[in-house]
Amino acid sequence: MAGVDWMLAFLDRNRDIALRTPEAKSIQRAIDFNRVKVAGFCDSLSSITFSDNTRLIPPSQIYNVDEHERRKNVPEAVCTSATGETAFIQPT
């Protein structure tokens, strides 16, 4: 198992990584993240991306969106495609 020395050396080699305090999440959000709902999401995603084992939507057109506040009271969305392309969306 990696120890404290390894972690400090890793962080020294990767200065763009920062340790942050985890954000508190609501109990309802934790309850909603369960095996049944995740499986339902995966089934829905599969049904719209494939038909008879033929891909209808390429991975480059499937995105995940993470919303957060980058600066004080300025929301921003980070969009990442299944192929790793990233875009930042800020309000105008």
PyMOL commands that set and color helices and strands:
alter all, ss='L'
color gray80, all
select helices_A, chain A and resi 4-13+27-32+35-49+59-61
alter helices_A, ss='H'
color red, helices_A
select strands_A, chain A and resi 50-51+54-55+63-71+74-81+86-89
alter strands_A, ss='S'
color yellow, strands_A
deselect
rebuild
show_as cartoon
